[in-house]
């Protein structure tokens, strides 16, 4: 399957099935490489339709405490960008169909450096990027070179993205649009479902892209409610919290870590399936 079509094909298939996408976020290397790999490889069977793989960074300014802590755990365990791409390669050896999007910040990409990162991410089997601190005004820096390599560039829209700003956000976005359901950082507040649906309806008048909603979505009930007005739902903080809650006294992985995460994914996925 052509890499840059995976996201489009997955959303198309889900529309034909009459259901919405569960997009799961996990941090590469959290709490260690081997455990992270087991979680990543288990996500599709647990019900993840698309996967966001977080690239650990020491200053993840858009992320709340849970995701920040997951990055710090990974970095403390010695995780590096090349190991993130190793995880992508491992995933692709086992799964040719599930879209995988690399999520993170520009600094680690810039120091990789940028051109080599894009080439290596494409070769590893990544389908797209979400780089939260590169605005549309800097599309020549990363977005357009990524698109030229067949990588989708997924942009974020927020409750403050008004009709004047929206065209710039949509201009080079592909794959899907990530709608941030709250103002603030990840995992710190619950979304107002009615407000989210209203914003999505407004944005859909300007784009045919699928819209996935994230930030603050944690429970099957929230997933189901949000999905009623969106094309997909992103869950991240709840999953990295599941990792944290399963760890041993020294922060080490235990026999509960992988099952705890995958069982949560199963419950979230079930909420999106017909009764």
N, C-alpha and C positions, 0 to 999 in steps of 0.2 A: 504494500500500500504506500502510495506516495506520501512522504512525510508531511508536506505542507497542506495536504488535504485531510489529514486525520481529524482535525477539529471540525471542519465542515461536515465531513461524513458522519461523525458521531452525532452532532446535533440533528442532522437530517434523519438519521436512523431513529433517534429518540422521538422526533416529531411523528414519524410513521407509527411508532409504538404507542403514541399518545401519552407520553410521560416526560417529565422534566429531568434535567441532568443533576446528578450529585457530583460536585467538584470538591475534592478533598485536598487539603493542604497539610503537608508534613515537612519538617525541616531535615535536610540531608545531614546525615551523621549524628542525629540525635537519638539516643544518648551516646551511641558509638556506631561505627560503620556497619558492623555485622548486623546489629539489631535494626538499624535503619534500613538496611537492604531487605531484611525479612519483612518488615512492615510494608515497604514499597512494593515488593513482589506480591504481597497478599492483598493489596488494595482492590484490584479489579474483581477478584472472586468475591470479595466482601461487599461489592456493590458500587465502587467508585466508577463513575462514567468518564471523568477527566481527572487528571492529577496535577496539582501544583506542587513543585518540589522547591522548597525554600533554599536559597543559597546563603549559608550562614555569614553574618556580618556583625561586627562589633558595635555598630551604632545604627540599628534598624529603627529609624525615627517614626515610621508610620505604624509600627507594631506595638501592641500593648505588652504588659509584663509577661504573659504566658509565652508569646512567640519570641520575645527578647531572651527569655530564660532558655528557650530551646536552642537558639543560636549560640548562646554562651556555653551551654553544655557541649554542643558539637565542637566548638572551637577549643574548649578545654581538653576534649578528647583527641585533639590533633587534626581536626578536619580541615581540608584545604579545597580550593576550587577544583583541582584536578580530580579529587575524590568524588565531588559531586558529579562530574562528568563520567567517572567510572560507574557510579550508580545508574546513570542514564543508560550507559552501554549494557550493564547487567540487566536492567529492566527490558531493554529491547531484545535481548537474547531470549527472553521468556515471553514477551508480549509484543506483537507487531501491530496491534490495533488500537490500544488505549492511548488517547492523546496525553502528552506530558509537556507541561509548560514550566519553564524555569522562572522562579519568582525571586525578586530581590532588589538590590540597589546598585547604582552605577559604579561606585568605587572599586569593588572587587573585579568588575568587568574591565574597567579602565586599566587596572594594574596588571591584568592577566598577560598580554594587553588585549584591547578591544577586538582587533581584526582576527587575531588567533582564537579568541574566545568564540566569536561567531562561527568561525570555520569548525572548531572543535565541537561546539554545541550541536551544529547541524550534523556533523559526521557521527556523533554519539547517538543521535536519534531523537533529539528534542524537537518539539513541534512549534514552540513559540516562546516568547519572553513577556514577562510583566516586570518592568523596571520602574518602580514607583516614583523615583526622583528625577526622571528625565522628561521635561515638559514638551508639548508639541512644538514649541519654538526652537527646540534643539533636535528636530527630527533627523537632520543630516548627520548628527553625531552617532546615533545608534539605530534608530527606527528604520530609516531607509536602507542602510547597509544590511540590516537583518532581513528586511523584506526581499532584498536582492538575492539573498541566499535561500529563499523559500521558507523563512521562519515567520510565523505570524507574530505581530506585535500587538499585544492586548493592552488597551488603555483603560484607565480608571476614570469613571465619572462619579461625582459626589452630590449630596443634597444641595451644594452651593454652585453646581455647574448649571448656570442659567442658559437661556436660549441664545444669548450672545456668545457665550463661551463654547457651547456644544459643538458647533461646526469644526472648530479647531481640534477638539478632543476626538471627533469621529474621523477626521481627514485621512489618516493613514492607519487607522485601527482595523484589524482583521481577526478572524476567528470568532471572537465574541467581545462584547463590552462588559467590563467588570464594574457593576454598580456598587459603590460603597454605601451601605444602608444607614450609617450614622456619621455624625461629625465627630472627629477624634480618632483615636488609635484602635487597633483591633482588640476585640474581646473585652471591652470595658463597659459597654452599654447594650441594652436590648433594642432592636429596631422597632420603629412604629410601622406596623404592617400596612395600615391604610396609607400612610405617607409614602412608603416605598412603592406601593402599587400605583399611586398617583404620579410619582416621578417617572416610573418606568413607562407608563402610558404616554406621558409627554415625550420622552426620549424616543419611543417607538415611532412617533410621527416623523422622525428625522432619519431613521436608519432601519435597515432590514436585518442588521446583525442580531444574533441571539444576545440576550442580556442575562448575565448571571449575577446574583446578589450575594454579597458577603459582608463580613465584619459584624460580630455580635450574634451570629446565628449558631446555636449550640444544641438545641434539642430537636427530636423528631417532630414535635408539635410546631415549633418555629419553622422548621424546614417545610413542612406541609403548607403552612399558612403563607409563607413567602412565595413558594412555588406557584401558588394560585395565580399570581400576576407576573411571573418571570419565566424565563426559559431554563434557568438552572439556579442552584443554590450552592454557595461555597461555605465549607466548614473547615476552620483551621484551629482556632484557639482551643476548642473542645478536644481536638485530637492531640495536640501537644500537651494539654493538661492531663490527658489520659496517660501519656508517656510519663510525665512527672509523677503522677500519683502511684505508678507501678514500680518506681525505682526503689532500690535498697537503701540502707542507711548512709552509704557513701556515694549515693547518686548513681549506682551501677544498675544495669539492666537486670531484671529478674525473669523468672519463668512466666510472670503475669504480664510483662510489657507488651509483647506482640499481640496476644489474645485480647487484651483490654482495648487496644486501639482498634483492631479489626472487628471486634464485637460491637463497638460503638458505630463503626461505619455500617455494619449490617443493619442496625436499628434505624439509622438515618436513611439508608437506602430504602428500607421497607416503607417508610413514610411517603415515598414518592411513587410507589407502585400501586396499581389498581387494587382495590379491596377484593 
